[in-house]
Amino acid sequence: MADLTDEEMLAELEATIEARPERRRTAREERVIAGFEDIVKFYESHGRAPLHGEGRDVFERLYAVRLDRLRALHDCRSLIEPLDQHGLLASDFPEPPAAAGGDVAEDEALLAELGVAAPAEGSITELRHVRSREEIHAAEEIANRTPCPDFKEFKPLFAAVQKEIADGVRQTRRFGENAEILKGEFFILGGQSAYVAEVREEFRAPNGERDARLRVIFANGTESNLLRRSLQRALYKDEAGRRVTDPSAGPLFGDAAEEDDVESGTIYVLRSLSEDPYVAAHRELVHKIGVTGGAVETRIAGASHQATYLLADVEVAATYKLFNINRVKLEALLHKLLDPARLDLTLQDRFGQPVRPREWFVVPLPAIEEIVVRIRDGSITRYEYDPGRAALVERV
């Protein structure tokens, strides 16, 4: 009997060959295989498995984290063991806590775990921004705060600074890159006030820059022993980060504008020409003090018909231009300071109704000029007005 081929034998037996359908892999399985193939390529290029460590390349760190995940996920082993010709899965490593969820993290999640931002599109090899270890360390330092044991000594400072900001004595300005940080300065970081209580001895950092440890007290009663460079980076990165100006950090207003100044109004001092007996007898002492955003001449037009001007004409005794300052807050500061010398006078308006003007004060012009000077140089916080002496006196 002639030898039969396999096909002929199957035909004699009336048997047919059924093609076994090829099993399609899920998207997750494809990711697992592709991820492990990257690790195998790394091994073949470097002769070792990828390792963890801050000083290592970000891709090696990524592969090391991924390998830890794959070793821990037993349902993946049967899928990738045929590819493990180097025995990478056989290493005896403890299961990472994060792997308990039973899934393989995406590259973006692993990168986030490493402090790295991956691109919105494209492959992992197209990273567009990798946070430096210095940036990561700065963020960690800012977040690492402990209760301040002597906060009661600092609490009044925060209250005073908030009041001075509200009164216009201090301002908040955007923090510039690499800007200086000194002992005794206030900042706003993450929406919270921070005070630099100590600047310790300087040293040279590994990158060659000068740095120092700071003791920074926060308004919520915590403190942080962080590096000056860390605070600088955090303030610069924070879009709402601000430096609180020192009261003596330059003029708040003056007679002439400096470069980049923005005119914001005028302080005006008026003298009344009223024939009221008291006003006439004290004409050199009775002054109206206010702040306007427009022309003073326009403001006082028709003064004789307005009770706020004592129903009489006025003359301008002095004016001071304002630059880069909130005129509403400044006027409130002036009036509060001079409140002990406020004129107590009641008039009848043109309708016969009693009116008590509130912006007139019994204060000599030289005292007003000194007040303006001390607001300008920031020293006004140390003084109060004494109507008995008709002068500023230092607070006790």
C-alpha positions as CSV (number, residue, x, y, z in Angstrom):
1,M,0.0,0.0,0.0
2,A,1.4,3.3,-1.1
3,D,2.2,5.6,1.7
4,L,-0.5,8.2,2.3
5,T,0.1,11.8,3.0
6,D,-1.3,13.3,6.2
7,E,-4.0,15.0,4.2
8,E,-5.0,11.8,2.5
9,M,-5.2,9.9,5.8
10,L,-7.4,12.6,7.2
11,A,-9.6,12.4,4.1
12,E,-9.9,8.6,4.5
13,L,-11.0,9.1,8.2
14,E,-13.4,11.9,7.1
15,A,-11.6,14.2,9.6
16,T,-11.2,17.9,9.1
17,I,-8.7,20.4,10.6
18,E,-10.1,23.2,12.6
19,A,-7.9,26.3,12.9
20,R,-7.6,27.3,16.5
21,P,-8.6,30.9,16.8
22,E,-5.7,33.1,17.9
23,R,-6.4,34.7,21.3
24,R,-6.6,38.4,21.2
25,R,-4.8,40.2,24.1
26,T,-6.6,43.0,26.0
27,A,-5.2,46.5,26.0
28,R,-4.0,46.0,29.6
29,E,-2.1,42.9,28.6
30,E,-0.5,44.7,25.6
31,R,0.6,47.5,28.0
32,V,2.1,44.9,30.5
33,I,4.0,43.2,27.7
34,A,5.3,46.4,26.2
35,G,6.3,47.7,29.6
36,F,8.3,44.5,30.4
37,E,10.0,44.6,27.0
38,D,11.3,48.1,27.9
39,I,12.8,46.6,31.1
40,V,14.4,43.7,29.1
41,K,15.9,46.2,26.7
42,F,17.3,48.2,29.6
43,Y,18.9,45.0,31.0
44,E,20.4,44.1,27.7
45,S,21.9,47.6,27.3
46,H,23.2,47.9,30.8
47,G,23.8,44.3,31.9
48,R,21.7,44.7,35.1
49,A,18.2,45.4,36.2
50,P,17.0,49.0,36.6
51,L,17.6,50.4,40.1
52,H,15.9,53.0,42.3
53,G,17.7,56.2,43.4
54,E,17.4,59.9,43.2
55,G,20.6,60.3,41.3
56,R,19.6,57.9,38.6
57,D,18.1,58.6,35.2
58,V,14.3,59.2,35.3
59,F,13.7,56.3,32.9
60,E,15.7,53.9,34.9
61,R,13.7,54.9,38.0
62,L,10.5,54.5,36.0
63,Y,11.5,51.0,34.9
64,A,12.5,50.1,38.5
65,V,9.1,51.0,39.8
66,R,7.4,49.2,37.0
67,L,9.4,46.1,37.6
68,D,8.4,46.2,41.3
69,R,4.8,46.3,40.2
70,L,5.1,43.4,37.8
71,R,6.9,41.2,40.3
72,A,4.1,41.8,42.8
73,L,1.2,41.2,40.3
74,H,1.0,37.5,40.1
75,D,-1.7,37.5,37.3
76,C,0.8,39.2,35.0
77,R,3.6,36.6,35.5
78,S,2.1,34.0,33.2
79,L,1.8,36.6,30.5
80,I,5.4,37.9,30.7
81,E,7.4,34.9,32.0
82,P,8.0,33.6,28.5
83,L,9.7,36.9,27.8
84,D,11.9,36.7,30.9
85,Q,15.0,35.1,29.5
86,H,17.1,36.9,32.0
87,G,15.2,35.9,35.2
88,L,14.2,39.5,36.1
89,L,11.0,38.3,37.7
90,A,12.7,35.7,39.9
91,S,14.4,38.3,42.1
92,D,13.1,38.1,45.7
93,F,11.8,41.6,46.4
94,P,9.0,42.5,48.9
95,E,5.7,43.5,47.5
96,P,5.3,47.3,47.3
97,P,2.3,48.5,49.3
98,A,1.0,50.5,46.4
99,A,0.7,47.3,44.3
100,A,-2.1,45.8,46.5
101,G,-4.8,47.2,44.2
102,G,-4.1,44.5,41.7
103,D,-3.5,46.6,38.6
104,V,-0.5,48.0,36.7
105,A,-0.2,51.8,37.0
106,E,0.1,53.8,33.8
107,D,3.4,55.5,33.0
108,E,1.9,58.9,34.0
109,A,1.0,57.6,37.4
110,L,4.4,56.1,38.0
111,L,6.0,59.3,36.8
112,A,3.8,61.3,39.2
113,E,5.0,59.1,42.0
114,L,8.5,60.0,41.1
115,G,7.7,63.7,41.0
116,V,7.9,63.9,37.2
117,A,5.3,65.5,34.8
118,A,4.7,63.5,31.6
119,P,3.5,65.1,28.4
120,A,-0.2,65.2,27.5
121,E,0.5,63.4,24.2
122,G,3.2,61.2,22.9
123,S,5.3,58.5,24.4
124,I,7.2,58.5,27.6
125,T,10.4,59.3,25.8
126,E,8.9,62.7,24.9
127,L,9.0,64.1,28.4
128,R,8.8,67.9,28.2
129,H,9.3,68.8,31.9
130,V,11.2,66.9,34.6
131,R,11.1,68.4,38.0
132,S,14.6,68.7,39.4
133,R,15.4,67.1,42.7
134,E,15.9,70.6,44.1
135,E,12.3,71.5,43.3
136,I,10.9,68.3,44.8
137,H,13.0,68.9,47.9
138,A,11.8,72.5,48.2
139,A,8.2,71.4,48.1
140,E,8.8,68.7,50.7
141,E,10.5,71.2,53.0
142,I,7.6,73.7,52.7
143,A,5.1,71.0,53.6
144,N,7.1,69.8,56.5
145,R,5.9,71.9,59.4
146,T,5.8,71.4,63.2
147,P,3.9,73.2,66.0
148,C,5.7,76.4,67.1
149,P,6.3,76.1,70.9
150,D,6.7,79.8,71.4
151,F,4.0,81.1,69.0
152,K,2.6,83.4,71.6
153,E,5.7,85.6,71.1
154,F,5.0,85.9,67.4
155,K,1.2,86.1,67.3
156,P,1.2,89.9,68.0
157,L,3.6,90.4,65.1
158,F,1.2,88.8,62.6
159,A,-1.8,90.8,64.0
160,A,0.2,94.1,63.7
161,V,1.3,93.3,60.1
162,Q,-2.3,92.5,59.0
163,K,-3.4,95.8,60.4
164,E,-0.6,97.7,58.7
165,I,-1.5,96.1,55.4
166,A,-5.2,97.0,55.9
167,D,-4.2,100.6,56.8
168,G,-1.9,101.0,53.8
169,V,1.3,101.3,55.8
170,R,2.6,98.1,54.3
171,Q,2.0,96.7,50.8
172,T,2.2,93.2,49.3
173,R,4.3,92.8,46.2
174,R,5.0,89.9,43.8
175,F,8.0,87.9,44.8
176,G,10.8,88.0,42.1
177,E,13.0,85.0,41.2
178,N,16.1,84.7,43.4
179,A,14.9,87.7,45.4
180,E,16.6,88.3,48.8
181,I,15.2,86.9,52.0
182,L,16.2,88.5,55.3
183,K,15.6,88.0,59.0
184,G,12.5,89.8,60.2
185,E,10.7,89.9,56.8
186,F,7.1,88.8,56.2
187,F,5.8,86.9,53.2
188,I,2.6,85.3,52.0
189,L,2.9,81.7,50.9
190,G,0.0,79.5,50.0
191,G,-2.4,82.2,51.2
192,Q,-0.8,82.2,54.7
193,S,1.5,84.8,56.3
194,A,5.1,83.6,57.1
195,Y,7.7,85.4,59.3
196,V,11.5,84.8,59.0
197,A,12.4,84.6,62.6
198,E,16.0,83.4,62.1
199,V,18.6,83.1,59.4
200,R,21.3,80.7,60.5
201,E,24.9,80.5,59.3
202,E,25.4,80.4,55.5
203,F,27.0,77.4,53.8
204,R,27.8,76.5,50.2
205,A,25.3,74.0,48.7
206,P,26.5,71.2,46.4
207,N,25.6,73.3,43.3
208,G,27.9,76.0,44.5
209,E,25.2,78.5,45.6
210,R,25.2,80.1,49.0
211,D,22.4,78.9,51.2
212,A,21.3,79.0,54.8
213,R,18.8,77.4,57.2
214,L,15.8,79.5,58.2
215,R,13.4,79.4,61.0
216,V,10.1,80.4,59.5
217,I,7.0,80.9,61.6
218,F,3.5,80.7,60.0
219,A,0.4,82.5,61.1
220,N,-1.4,79.2,61.9
221,G,1.0,78.5,64.7
222,T,3.4,76.1,62.9
223,E,7.0,76.6,61.9
224,S,9.5,75.1,59.4
225,N,13.3,74.8,59.5
226,L,13.8,75.1,55.8
227,L,16.5,76.2,53.4
228,R,16.5,79.8,52.1
229,R,16.6,78.6,48.5
230,S,13.6,76.3,49.1
231,L,11.5,79.3,50.4
232,Q,12.6,81.4,47.4
233,R,11.6,78.7,45.0
234,A,8.2,78.2,46.7
235,L,7.4,81.9,46.8
236,Y,8.4,82.3,43.1
237,K,6.4,79.3,42.0
238,D,3.3,80.4,44.0
239,E,1.3,82.7,41.7
240,A,-0.2,84.3,44.9
241,G,3.2,84.4,46.7
242,R,4.0,87.9,48.0
243,R,6.5,89.8,49.9
244,V,5.1,92.1,52.6
245,T,7.0,95.4,52.3
246,D,8.8,96.9,55.3
247,P,7.2,100.2,56.4
248,S,10.5,101.9,55.5
249,A,10.9,100.2,52.1
250,G,10.7,103.3,50.0
251,P,8.2,106.1,49.8
252,L,4.5,105.4,49.6
253,F,3.9,108.7,48.0
254,G,5.9,111.9,47.3
255,D,6.0,115.2,45.4
256,A,7.2,113.6,42.2
257,A,6.7,110.3,40.4
258,E,9.5,107.8,40.1
259,E,9.8,105.5,37.1
260,D,6.9,103.0,36.8
261,D,5.0,104.8,39.5
262,V,1.2,105.0,39.0
263,E,-0.5,108.2,40.3
264,S,-3.4,107.2,42.5
265,G,-4.7,110.5,43.9
266,T,-3.9,113.5,46.1
267,I,-4.0,114.3,49.9
268,Y,-5.5,117.7,50.3
269,V,-5.6,120.0,53.3
270,L,-8.2,122.8,53.2
271,R,-8.7,125.9,55.4
272,S,-12.2,127.2,55.8
273,L,-13.2,130.8,55.2
274,S,-16.3,130.4,57.3
275,E,-17.4,133.2,59.6
276,D,-18.5,130.8,62.3
277,P,-17.1,132.3,65.6
278,Y,-15.1,129.2,66.5
279,V,-13.7,128.6,63.0
280,A,-12.9,132.3,62.6
281,A,-11.0,132.3,65.9
282,H,-9.0,129.2,65.1
283,R,-8.7,129.5,61.4
284,E,-5.0,128.5,61.4
285,L,-5.8,125.3,63.3
286,V,-9.0,124.1,61.7
287,H,-8.3,122.0,58.6
288,K,-10.2,119.6,56.4
289,I,-8.1,116.6,55.4
290,G,-9.1,114.2,52.7
291,V,-8.0,112.2,49.7
292,T,-9.3,112.5,46.2
293,G,-8.6,110.7,42.9
294,G,-9.5,113.8,40.9
295,A,-8.5,117.5,40.8
296,V,-8.7,119.2,44.1
297,E,-10.1,122.3,42.4
298,T,-13.0,120.3,41.0
299,R,-13.6,118.7,44.4
300,I,-14.1,122.0,46.2
301,A,-16.1,123.7,43.5
302,G,-19.4,125.0,45.1
303,A,-18.0,124.5,48.6
304,S,-20.2,127.3,50.0
305,H,-23.3,125.3,49.2
306,Q,-22.1,122.0,50.9
307,A,-22.3,121.3,54.6
308,T,-19.2,119.1,54.3
309,Y,-17.3,122.3,53.6
310,L,-19.0,124.2,56.5
311,L,-21.2,126.0,54.0
312,A,-18.3,128.3,53.2
313,D,-15.6,128.8,50.6
314,V,-12.2,127.1,51.3
315,E,-8.6,127.6,50.4
316,V,-6.1,124.9,49.7
317,A,-3.4,124.9,52.4
318,A,-1.4,121.9,51.1
319,T,-1.5,119.0,48.7
320,Y,0.5,115.8,48.5
321,K,0.5,113.5,45.4
322,L,-0.1,109.8,45.9
323,F,1.6,107.0,43.9
324,N,1.0,103.3,44.2
325,I,-1.2,103.4,47.3
326,N,-4.8,102.8,48.1
327,R,-6.2,106.2,48.7
328,V,-9.4,105.0,50.5
329,K,-7.3,103.1,53.1
330,L,-4.9,106.0,53.4
331,E,-7.7,108.5,54.1
332,A,-9.1,106.1,56.8
333,L,-5.6,105.9,58.4
334,L,-5.4,109.7,58.5
335,H,-8.8,110.2,60.0
336,K,-8.3,107.5,62.6
337,L,-4.9,109.0,63.6
338,L,-6.5,112.4,64.0
339,D,-9.7,111.3,65.6
340,P,-8.8,112.8,69.0
341,A,-8.6,116.2,67.3
342,R,-11.8,115.9,65.3
343,L,-13.8,119.2,65.1
344,D,-17.1,119.0,67.1
345,L,-19.3,121.4,65.3
346,T,-22.9,121.2,64.3
347,L,-24.3,123.3,61.4
348,Q,-27.7,123.7,59.7
349,D,-27.7,122.8,56.1
350,R,-29.7,124.9,53.5
351,F,-32.8,122.8,54.4
352,G,-32.5,123.6,58.1
353,Q,-31.3,120.1,59.0
354,P,-28.5,119.7,61.6
355,V,-25.2,118.4,60.1
356,R,-21.9,117.5,61.8
357,P,-19.1,117.5,59.3
358,R,-16.6,114.6,60.0
359,E,-13.5,115.5,58.0
360,W,-12.5,118.6,59.9
361,F,-9.8,118.6,62.6
362,V,-8.2,121.1,65.0
363,V,-4.6,120.4,64.1
364,P,-1.8,122.8,62.9
365,L,-0.4,122.5,59.4
366,P,3.2,121.6,60.7
367,A,1.7,118.6,62.5
368,I,-0.1,117.5,59.3
369,E,3.2,117.8,57.4
370,E,5.0,115.7,60.0
371,I,2.2,113.0,59.7
372,V,2.7,112.9,56.0
373,V,6.4,112.5,56.3
374,R,6.1,109.7,58.9
375,I,3.5,107.9,56.8
376,R,5.9,108.2,53.9
377,D,8.9,106.7,55.8
378,G,6.8,104.1,57.6
379,S,7.5,105.4,61.1
380,I,3.9,106.5,61.7
381,T,3.1,103.2,63.4
382,R,5.2,104.3,66.4
383,Y,3.2,107.5,66.9
384,E,-0.1,108.9,68.0
385,Y,-1.6,112.4,67.8
386,D,-1.8,114.3,71.1
387,P,-4.4,117.1,70.8
388,G,-3.2,118.7,74.0
389,R,0.3,119.2,72.6
390,A,-1.0,119.6,69.0
391,A,1.8,117.2,67.9
392,L,2.7,113.6,67.3
393,V,4.1,111.7,70.3
394,E,5.6,108.3,70.5
395,R,3.4,105.5,71.7
396,V,4.2,104.3,75.2
